């Protein structure tokens, strides 16, 4: 198995600062996994291909590949693209037991700057999970057109921002976060995502991948209170530095709040997980 050192590209000046190793480990530990049902959908989308190269854009800690590899044993190569070296390190650690004799390469660069190196890197399945809203979407889709094989499937996966799902505890937790923030700290930039309205079809309609199907998975997701608190540390709205030295006090209040909503130690939310599968129109392949 190959684990090349992440290839370096200078970050875009408007990109956020690189994530620390501590934050990357929190992402790996606390961010929700990609559901098995989604992994099987992606495997079915490339049925009939004898060997598959997976390109994951905004790969983070490797959650997409970790879900898809068991469902799609025909994967021969995985390329992970992310601007954070710390996130890619976590991805390599997570994927190492799953790779076997398959190749794994990491590319430390924003997705729009990625360039495939040789025919072996031409992707059959391109994925982007929970990150497309942060990218230059037109540039990413143009890049995908340049490096994709004629039959490539492009999959956009998203379940909206944390705390956007239907539950009895998300609203009170949002209110607690808002009341606990350092008043001198500038507010977090609102996310353009929504758990109910993730409409990237207009972006895809103007791209080479204009043959689009939408798939919606609805399911309950459970957390422990400490898992929710850990996940909050990875969000723009509740990162520790936003609390003006009072983050520990906030987490203690959050733990007490969430315990009042827990049943048998668990919190439940109803999740809408959207997958857009996009291909080139049949006549254009």
Secondary structure, DSSP 8 states (H G I E B T S, - for coil): --EEEEEE----TTS-----HHHHHHHHHHS----HHHHHHHHHHTTT-SSEEEEEET-TTTHHHHHHHHH-TTEEEEEEEES-HHHHHHHHHHHHHHHTTSEEEEEES-GGG----SGGG-EEEEEEES-GGGS-HHHHHHHHHHHEEEEEEEEEEE--STT-SB-SSHHHHHHHHHHHS-TTS------S--SS----HHHHHTSS--EEEEEEEEEEEEE-HHHHHHHHTTSTTS-GGGGTT-HHHHHHHHHHHHHHH-BTTBEEEEEEEEEEEEE--GGG-
